[in-house]
């Protein structure tokens, strides 16, 4: 699971979180799911939503209606974290279309109410997740419901989805031109397809994927700040410029947040 958001300041009692990767038959559509609970009770802290290439379904159990946040190229901020206890699921562009009938570009850079996209199913899902006895039961329910509700035939251009997946890979194509050559289409075709489906240019999608690979590297207990250069950056100055532009933090600051959060969650 990609890291969706972080607090804007280190807290003594961060989120508890448990994650599960989606099963193989769902992976073209669902990246995985996570259960979360803040230890801070009713006190909500400011949050920083990080760059992502996917849509994120957030179902909170404390009264906030279920929402979907879209892909975004830069960090965005909220005065407080509205979600405190619930589940999240990451949806690929194909998954967003297959589940809701809406292309992920419609929610790029913004937030939508899940009820507007799923109708009564959103309320049904929320109620059943709240009633479930354990995280394992909730994850099993998500798997069962999403499998039943997905309509793969409503998904976007398969070639563009293949291109999107290639850009998420550590050994993905070095340039968009080489990606187009690999697919046997023009660069213009790839760019227009990404605009139509994802709402972001393929170059931006590649930058976000590299950013999230950096966070995944840093969240490991053995990580060091310098290891992130190997995620696809030319050198340390390139890493510094990209992290500042996308997260509005220095690499050292972001590294500290990711390490601190993961060390105290489980």
C-alpha positions as CSV (number, residue, x, y, z in Angstrom):
1,X,0.0,0.0,0.0
2,X,1.2,3.5,-0.9
3,X,1.4,6.1,1.9
4,X,-1.7,8.2,1.6
5,X,-1.0,10.9,4.2
6,X,1.1,11.9,7.1
7,X,0.6,14.3,10.1
8,X,2.2,17.7,9.6
9,X,4.0,17.4,12.9
10,X,5.3,14.4,14.9
11,X,2.9,13.1,17.5
12,X,3.5,11.1,20.6
13,X,0.7,8.7,19.6
14,X,0.4,8.2,15.8
15,X,-1.9,6.0,13.9
16,X,-2.2,2.2,14.5
17,X,-2.3,0.6,11.1
18,X,-2.6,-2.9,9.7
19,X,-2.3,-3.6,6.0
20,X,-3.1,-6.4,3.6
21,X,-2.3,-6.7,-0.1
22,X,-5.2,-7.6,-2.4
23,X,-5.4,-11.2,-3.7
24,X,-4.0,-11.9,-7.2
25,X,-7.4,-11.8,-9.0
26,X,-8.0,-8.2,-7.7
27,X,-4.5,-6.7,-8.2
28,X,-5.3,-5.1,-11.6
29,X,-8.0,-3.2,-9.8
30,X,-7.2,-3.0,-6.0
31,X,-3.7,-2.3,-4.6
32,X,-4.6,-3.4,-1.1
33,X,-6.4,-2.2,2.0
34,X,-5.5,-1.0,5.5
35,X,-7.2,-0.6,8.8
36,X,-6.3,2.4,10.9
37,X,-7.1,3.9,14.3
38,X,-5.7,7.1,15.8
39,X,-4.6,6.8,19.4
40,X,-5.3,10.5,19.9
41,X,-8.9,10.0,20.8
42,X,-11.1,12.9,19.6
43,X,-8.2,15.3,19.1
44,X,-7.6,15.5,15.3
45,X,-4.3,16.8,14.0
46,X,-3.4,18.6,10.7
47,X,-2.5,16.2,7.9
48,X,-0.5,16.3,4.7
49,X,-1.9,14.2,1.8
50,X,1.0,12.9,-0.3
51,X,1.3,12.5,-4.1
52,X,-0.4,9.4,-5.4
53,X,-1.2,7.7,-8.7
54,X,-4.3,5.9,-7.4
55,X,-7.7,6.6,-6.0
56,X,-8.1,6.0,-2.3
57,X,-11.4,4.8,-0.8
58,X,-11.7,5.9,2.8
59,X,-14.4,4.6,5.1
60,X,-14.3,6.1,8.5
61,X,-16.3,4.5,11.4
62,X,-16.7,7.7,13.5
63,X,-19.3,9.6,11.5
64,X,-17.5,11.0,8.5
65,X,-19.2,9.8,5.3
66,X,-17.2,7.5,3.0
67,X,-15.1,9.3,0.4
68,X,-12.8,8.8,-2.5
69,X,-9.6,10.9,-2.9
70,X,-8.1,11.1,-6.4
71,X,-4.6,11.0,-7.8
72,X,-2.5,14.1,-7.1
73,X,0.9,15.3,-8.1
74,X,1.8,17.5,-5.0
75,X,1.0,17.4,-1.3
76,X,-2.2,19.0,-0.1
77,X,-3.0,20.0,3.4
78,X,-6.0,20.0,5.7
79,X,-6.4,21.8,9.0
80,X,-7.2,18.5,10.7
81,X,-7.4,14.8,9.9
82,X,-11.1,14.0,9.5
83,X,-10.6,10.2,9.6
84,X,-9.8,8.5,12.9
85,X,-10.9,4.9,12.8
86,X,-11.7,2.9,9.7
87,X,-10.4,1.3,6.5
88,X,-8.8,2.5,3.3
89,X,-8.5,0.7,-0.1
90,X,-6.3,1.8,-3.0
91,X,-7.9,1.6,-6.4
92,X,-5.9,1.6,-9.7
93,X,-7.4,3.6,-12.6
94,X,-8.9,0.4,-13.9
95,X,-10.3,-0.4,-10.5
96,X,-11.9,3.0,-10.1
97,X,-13.7,2.6,-13.5
98,X,-14.7,-1.0,-12.9
99,X,-16.1,-0.3,-9.4
100,X,-17.8,3.1,-9.9
101,X,-18.2,3.5,-13.7
102,X,-16.2,6.7,-13.4
103,X,-12.7,7.4,-14.8
104,X,-10.2,8.3,-12.1
105,X,-9.5,11.6,-13.9
106,X,-12.9,12.8,-12.6
107,X,-11.5,12.8,-9.0
108,X,-7.9,13.7,-9.8
109,X,-6.7,16.3,-7.3
110,X,-10.0,16.3,-5.4
111,X,-12.4,14.3,-3.2
112,X,-15.8,12.8,-3.9
113,X,-18.5,11.3,-1.7
114,X,-18.5,7.5,-2.2
115,X,-22.3,7.6,-2.1
116,X,-22.3,9.7,-5.2
117,X,-20.4,7.0,-7.0
118,X,-21.8,3.8,-5.5
119,X,-25.2,4.8,-4.4
120,X,-26.8,2.7,-1.6
121,X,-23.9,0.3,-1.7
122,X,-21.6,2.8,0.0
123,X,-23.9,2.9,3.1
124,X,-24.3,-0.8,3.0
125,X,-20.5,-1.4,2.9
126,X,-19.9,1.1,5.7
127,X,-22.4,-0.5,8.0
128,X,-21.1,-4.0,7.4
129,X,-17.5,-2.9,8.0
130,X,-18.4,-1.3,11.3
131,X,-20.3,-4.4,12.4
132,X,-17.4,-6.8,11.5
133,X,-15.6,-8.3,14.5
134,X,-12.0,-8.0,13.4
135,X,-9.7,-6.4,10.8
136,X,-9.4,-9.8,9.2
137,X,-13.2,-10.0,8.8
138,X,-13.2,-6.5,7.4
139,X,-10.6,-7.3,4.8
140,X,-12.4,-10.5,3.9
141,X,-15.6,-8.4,3.4
142,X,-13.8,-5.9,1.2
143,X,-12.4,-8.6,-0.9
144,X,-15.9,-10.3,-1.3
145,X,-17.8,-7.1,-2.0
146,X,-15.3,-5.5,-4.4
147,X,-15.0,-8.8,-6.3
148,X,-18.8,-8.9,-6.6
149,X,-19.2,-5.2,-7.6
150,X,-16.3,-4.8,-10.1
151,X,-17.3,-4.7,-13.7
152,X,-14.0,-5.2,-15.7
153,X,-15.7,-4.6,-19.0
154,X,-16.3,-1.0,-18.1
155,X,-12.6,-0.3,-17.6
156,X,-10.5,2.1,-19.7
157,X,-8.2,1.4,-22.7
158,X,-6.1,-1.8,-21.8
159,X,-3.0,-0.4,-23.5
160,X,-3.1,2.7,-21.3
161,X,-3.6,0.6,-18.2
162,X,-0.6,-1.5,-19.2
163,X,1.4,1.7,-19.7
164,X,0.2,2.9,-16.2
165,X,1.4,-0.3,-14.6
166,X,4.8,-0.2,-16.4
167,X,5.4,3.2,-14.9
168,X,4.8,1.9,-11.4
169,X,7.6,-0.7,-11.8
170,X,11.1,0.0,-10.4
171,X,12.6,-1.1,-13.8
172,X,10.0,0.7,-15.9
173,X,10.8,2.5,-19.1
174,X,13.3,5.4,-18.7
175,X,11.4,7.8,-20.8
176,X,7.8,8.3,-22.1
177,X,9.2,8.0,-25.7
178,X,10.7,4.6,-24.9
179,X,7.4,3.5,-23.3
180,X,5.5,4.5,-26.4
181,X,8.0,2.5,-28.5
182,X,7.5,-0.5,-26.3
183,X,3.8,-0.3,-26.8
184,X,4.0,0.3,-30.5
185,X,2.2,3.6,-30.4
186,X,3.1,7.3,-30.6
187,X,4.1,9.4,-27.6
188,X,1.1,11.6,-28.4
189,X,-1.2,8.5,-28.1
190,X,0.2,7.7,-24.6
191,X,-0.1,11.3,-23.4
192,X,-3.7,11.7,-24.6
193,X,-4.7,8.4,-23.1
194,X,-3.3,9.3,-19.7
195,X,-5.1,12.7,-19.8
196,X,-8.4,10.9,-20.7
197,X,-8.1,8.1,-18.1
198,X,-5.9,9.3,-15.3
199,X,-6.1,13.0,-15.5
200,X,-2.3,13.3,-15.2
201,X,0.4,13.3,-17.9
202,X,2.5,10.1,-18.0
203,X,5.7,12.0,-17.0
204,X,3.8,13.1,-13.9
205,X,2.7,9.6,-13.2
206,X,6.3,8.4,-13.5
207,X,7.5,11.1,-11.0
208,X,4.8,10.1,-8.5
209,X,5.6,6.4,-8.8
210,X,9.3,7.2,-8.1
211,X,8.2,9.3,-5.1
212,X,6.2,6.5,-3.7
213,X,9.0,4.0,-4.3
214,X,11.1,6.3,-2.2
215,X,8.6,6.2,0.7
216,X,8.5,2.4,0.5
217,X,12.3,2.3,0.7
218,X,12.3,4.7,3.7
219,X,9.6,2.8,5.6
220,X,11.8,-0.2,6.1
221,X,13.5,-0.4,9.5
222,X,17.0,-0.8,7.9
223,X,16.5,2.2,5.6
224,X,18.9,5.1,5.2
225,X,18.3,8.5,3.7
226,X,20.8,7.9,0.9
227,X,19.3,4.6,-0.3
228,X,16.5,6.6,-2.0
229,X,18.7,7.8,-4.8
230,X,18.6,4.3,-6.2
231,X,14.8,4.6,-6.7
232,X,15.4,6.4,-10.0
233,X,17.0,9.8,-9.2
234,X,20.1,11.0,-11.0
235,X,21.8,12.0,-7.8
236,X,21.2,13.5,-4.4
237,X,20.4,17.0,-5.6
238,X,17.8,15.6,-8.0
239,X,16.2,13.7,-5.1
240,X,16.2,16.8,-2.9
241,X,14.5,18.9,-5.6
242,X,11.8,16.3,-6.3
243,X,11.0,15.7,-2.6
244,X,10.8,19.5,-1.9
245,X,8.5,20.0,-5.0
246,X,6.2,17.1,-4.3
247,X,6.0,16.9,-0.5
248,X,7.0,20.4,0.5
249,X,9.5,18.9,2.9
250,X,13.2,18.2,2.8
251,X,14.2,14.6,2.3
252,X,15.6,14.5,5.8
253,X,12.2,15.7,7.2
254,X,10.2,13.3,5.1
255,X,12.5,10.4,6.0
256,X,12.0,11.1,9.7
257,X,8.2,11.2,9.4
258,X,8.1,7.9,7.5
259,X,10.5,6.1,9.9
260,X,8.7,7.5,13.0
261,X,5.2,6.6,11.8
262,X,6.1,3.1,10.7
263,X,8.1,2.3,13.9
264,X,5.1,3.2,16.0
265,X,2.3,1.6,14.0
266,X,1.5,-2.0,13.6
